[in-house]
Amino acid sequence: MCSPLVWTPELDALVLAGHAAGTRPEELGHEAELPAGTAAAFRSLVRRRPDREPLEYITGRATLFGLEFEVGEGTFIPRVHSEAMVGQAPDRCPDGPLRVVDLCTGSGALALAVGALRPGSDITGVDISASAVQWAKRNADGCAPGSQARSTSSKGTWPTRGC
């Protein structure tokens, strides 16, 4: 039975089944049987979704520009509009490396995606939350070796005059 609170129950179920099975959802398909021993884990994950817990928090992963990031409580989840914004921002700047400060960096996904789009850029993520900074640092450390998607993150605040 589908909950009216979940907008994409079939897609969510495939994503959660893939997560429980340790595989990509597209490798399972709608008719696939879960590998032995994963049914209980799958049920546990599915029970969290009707309460509107974000799918990305349940799986602990989010994707932006083909880069995969760890996410969880204390971070915003990169969304489709995030990808559009990140994709357009470098196009509005001069060619070459950029110097970017990502305020409220959260998971660091936006900063790291800009770094991937503009190799050699100097990207700094800042967040007031120590938890968010830890997410950002984990994601920066998790970027593929040799990748230009790197940034530094620090806990801090910024002037808010006029806000």
Secondary structure, 3 states (H helix, E strand, C coil): CCCCCCCCHHHHHHHHHHHHHCCCHHHHCCCCCCCCCCHHHHHHHHHHHHHCCCHHHHHCEEEECCEEEECCCCCCCCCHHHHHHHHHCHHHCCCCCCEEEEECCCCCHHHHHHHHHCCCCEEEEEECCHHHHHHHHHHHHHCCCCCCCCCEEEECCCCCCCC
